[in-house]
Amino acid sequence: MLYQITDIEFDFDDEDDLDDDYKSDLFDEALSQIWEASDEDDLVEEVTTAYGWCIKSLNYRHVLS
């Protein structure tokens, strides 16, 4: 299935030294892509693997091909 992320919150809680530009760029990049995954859990795993950050929350929509 194809997914488009509409909102995402990465777990940056233990990282006080990250600048806001980096966080914003990561957010924008995640939202600009179409993700392929088998289900919501797989989508979370795909995003976590791609960016190296755990996900606190995630909203998405299915993309019909």
C-alpha positions as CSV (number, residue, x, y, z in Angstrom):
1,M,0.0,0.0,0.0
2,L,1.0,3.6,-0.6
3,Y,0.9,6.2,2.2
4,Q,1.3,9.9,2.4
5,I,2.2,11.3,5.8
6,T,0.1,14.3,6.8
7,D,1.6,14.9,10.2
8,I,4.5,13.4,12.1
9,E,6.2,13.9,15.4
10,F,9.7,12.6,15.9
11,D,11.0,11.7,19.3
12,F,13.6,14.4,19.8
13,D,13.1,14.5,23.6
14,D,16.6,13.5,24.6
15,E,18.3,15.7,21.9
16,D,18.6,19.3,23.2
17,D,21.3,20.2,20.7
18,L,19.4,19.8,17.5
19,D,18.5,23.0,15.7
20,D,15.1,23.9,14.6
21,D,16.1,24.0,10.9
22,Y,17.2,20.4,11.0
23,K,13.9,19.3,12.7
24,S,11.9,21.3,10.2
25,D,13.8,19.9,7.2
26,L,13.2,16.4,8.5
27,F,9.5,17.0,9.0
28,D,9.1,18.6,5.5
29,E,11.0,15.7,3.9
30,A,8.9,13.0,5.6
31,L,5.7,14.8,4.4
32,S,6.8,15.3,0.9
33,Q,7.3,11.6,0.1
34,I,5.0,8.7,-0.8
35,W,5.8,5.8,1.4
36,E,5.3,2.1,0.5
37,A,4.4,-0.2,3.5
38,S,2.2,-3.1,4.2
39,D,0.4,-1.5,7.2
40,E,0.7,1.3,9.7
41,D,3.2,-0.6,11.8
42,D,5.4,-1.2,8.7
43,L,5.0,2.5,7.8
44,V,6.4,3.6,11.2
45,E,9.2,1.1,10.8
46,E,10.0,2.4,7.3
47,V,10.1,6.1,8.5
48,T,12.2,5.2,11.6
49,T,14.7,3.3,9.4
50,A,14.9,6.0,6.8
51,Y,15.6,8.8,9.3
52,G,17.0,7.1,12.4
53,W,14.5,8.7,14.7
54,C,11.7,7.1,16.7
55,I,8.2,8.3,15.9
56,K,6.0,9.7,18.7
57,S,2.9,10.2,16.5
58,L,2.0,9.8,12.9
59,N,-1.0,10.7,10.7
60,Y,-1.3,9.5,7.1
61,R,-3.6,8.9,4.3
62,H,-3.8,6.1,1.8
63,V,-2.7,7.0,-1.7
64,L,-4.7,5.3,-4.4
65,S,-2.7,4.3,-7.5
